Each structure stands twice: as C-alpha cells, then as structure tokens.
Amino acid sequence: MMGKVTFYEDRNFQGRSYDCMGDSGDFSSYMNRCHSCRVESGSWMMYDHPNYMGNQYFFKRGEYADYMSMFGMSNCIRSCRMIPMHRGSYRMRIYERDNFMGQMHEMMDDCDNIMDHYRMSHCQSCHVMEGHWLMYEQPHYRGKMSYFRPGEYRNFSNMGGMRFMSMRRIMDSMY
C-alpha cells in the first residue's frame, strides 16, 4: 500500500503544497515551511528537523489544519517517514538498562505503564523482533514519542537520553 501526504506552507491548507508518497529526509527544497497537512493514506512519523531528527510525531489518515498548535510543536515538520503496514504478530523485548542489561520483559501487546505492569522504573534498550512500535517517555502514552521498527536498540542515550515508560503497537487499524 502506498501512502500519501500533502504538506502546505501555511495553516488551513493554504500556500504552496508538496505531495509526498514515501520517505523524505528534507523537503525544504520544495517549500520554506510547513504548517498544515492532509494525510490521505498510510501512517507517518513526522520530524521537526531534516534527516529524521528532532522530535517525532505520529500522524494517521486525516486533516491537520494547524498541527503545530494541536501537538504543541515549536518547529515545522522538516522530514517524514512512512510506516509500513504490518499484518503479522508483534513482539519486543524491553530492558531496564543499556546494552540489553537489567530486567527484561517480552511484550506482544500495548503497555500503558511499565512500572505497574513489570515493576520497571524505565526502559533503556530494546529488541523489536516483530511489528512497529511507538514508545513514550511517560505512562499512558504521553510525552515525547519515538518510532521503533524491527531491530536492536542498545542505547537510548543517542535519542536525547529518553527513558520510555509506555509502549503501543502501530496497528493496521491506525491506517
């Protein structure tokens, strides 16, 4: 399935626009700023800096006439990544400390609070074996988020030292 998002320079879908159908590391050559967008299909991670850096924001199908005030963003979107649709099972191991050390728990479902569910104060590394996940710095899917696709993540210090407290699967129903 192809995804499509249209970015607009100004709020309320005004100004120059840019249609995007896949990952874009920097769309500043197409437009100077971006203040609104329409996600026609797919799920997307948006970044407030080029090259998939900075704060991350999850967008699903819909219209975002003024996403900056909706999400409390201080910077415009500068890059985006389409999240591939996943129809299989979900599996991830979370670890209390860097380099897969400390307590470990295997997850196959969402977790709104790792302290309540696993008696872990935070998560500092993970191994995503199946599916795509969003991890949040606060319980109950709040605060800054990060997108994780299958792979090993040994150390979250390169992500601004975030410590994750809740995790959610990115499901097909989000498309």
N, C-alpha and C positions, 0 to 999 in steps of 0.2 A: 504494500500500500504506500502510495506516495503521500507526502504531507505538503501542505501549502499554507503559508502565512504571508500576509501583505502588511508591510510596515509603512507608516505615514509620518512625515516630518512633524506635523502639528497634531494637537489634540482633536478629538472628534473626527478623525479620518480625513483631515484636511492637509493640503500641501502636497509636495511630491511624494510618490509612493515607490515601493520596491517590492516585487514579488519574489519570494524565496521558497524553493522546493526541496531544500536539503541543507546540510550544514553550511554555515557561513562564518568564517573566522573574523571577518571585519567588513562590514558593509558601509564604512564611511566614504568609500569612493562612489557609492550610489546616492548617498544623502548625508547631509551635515548633522542631522539629529533625528531622533525617533521618539515620538510622544504618544502614539496610538498604534494599534494593530488589530487585524482580523485574522484569527486562526480558522482557516476553512476546513482543514483536516489534519489529523495527527496530533501528537503531544510533543511539546518542545521545552527545552531548557533554554532560558534566555540569560545572557550575561551582560553586566554593565560595563565591561571592558572588552577590547578586542582579544582575539585568540582564546576565547572560552575562559577568561579570567575574571576575577572580581566576584561580586555577589551573584548568586544564582536564583532564578525564579522559574517556577513551573507554570506553563500555560497549556491549557487544553482547548478544544474547539470552542470558539466564542468570539465575542467582540469586546475589545478593551479600548474604550474611547479615551481614557486618561489613566493608563496603567500606573503611572508614577504615583498618583495620589492613592490609587487602590492598594498598592503594595508598599507604600511609604518609601519609594525609591528616591534617591537623591541624584542619580545619574541616569541617562538614557540607555536603552539597550544598544549594545555595540556589536554583539555576536550572538549566534544561536546554533543550537544543535537539535536535530530531530531525534526523538527517542523511538527506536524501532519497536514495532508491535511484537509482543511476546505472548505465545499461546500455551506454553508449557508450564511446568511447575516452578516454584520459587524456593530457593534455598540459599542461605547465607550464614556464615559463622561470624559472630562478633566477639571481639576480645577486649578485655579491660585495659590492656596496656599495648604499647608499640610492639611491632615485630611478632605478633600473634602470641603474646605472653599474658599471664594472669588468667582470670576466669574466662572460660569460653562457653558460648551457648550457640546452638544451631537453631536457626529460625526458618520457618516456612510460611509464616503469616505476619501480619502487621503487629507492631508492638507500640502501644501509646506511652509506655513508661518503663524503661529497663530497670529502674530501681524497684518498682513494685513487682514486676514480673520475674526478674532474675537476681535481684539484690546486688546489682552492679551500679556503682556510682556514675559511671560514664563508659563510653566505648572509644578506644584509641586506635584500633586497627580492625580490619575485616577481610573476609574472603567471600566474594559473591560468586557462587557456583552456578546459579540459575536465576534468570529473570533480571529485571531492572528495578532499582530501589531508590527511594528518597529517604535521606536521613536528616533529622532536625536536631538543632542544638538544645532544644527544650522539650520537656514532656508534652504529650498531647498534640504533636505535630505543629509546634510553634517555633518561632525564631528563624534564624538563618537555616537554609537547607542546602544540601549537596546531592547531586545525582551520582549513582554508582551503577555501572554496568558490570557484567561478569569480568572478574579479575581479582588480583590480590592487592590490597591496600595496606601496606606495612606500617605507615606512619602518617597520621593526620596533621602533623606539625607544618607540613608544606601547604596546608589549607587554612593557614592562619591560626593554627593550634586549636581548632574547633574540637569540642568534645560532644559527641552525639548522645542524645537521651531518648529519642523515639525514631522508629523506622516504619516506612509504609511501602508496600509493593506498588509498582505502577502497573495497573491492570488494564486489560483491553477495554473495559467499560469506561475508562477515562478518555478514550478517543472519541 
